[in-house]
């Protein structure tokens, strides 16, 4: 909805607050593989992640580069925010 959509600047500021990210990849049998990740943010809003090359998430991305990223916060419904 347009009335709750964050601007590019709001997204940048929110991501720089340092929340954790959920990275979802497609597992080898087609099931989602979701993991919590720390991330870094470049000035152009490029998100950087680090992981071991032998990890399941890296194997999944090598096989299928489609991923979903979610950064969210809030404890009560009215506090929920996410990108």
C-alpha positions, 0 to 999 in steps of 0.5 A: 500500500502506498500509505505505508511504503518506505521511501528509498531513504527510509529503506536505507536508514532501516537497513542500516539500523542493523537488524538480522536478515532472513535468507530463503533459498530453494533447497535440493528437493524444492523446499524453502531453506530459511536461515538468519544472517548478518549483513552489510549494506553498501551505499547503493543499497547492495546487501553483502552476506558472508558464509562458508562455501560448503554451506547448504545456502551457498550450494542452493544458490549455486544451483538456483540463484533465486532468493528471498531476503527479509529484514523485519522488526517489531513485537506488536502488529502496529510496530511491524516493519520490514523490507 
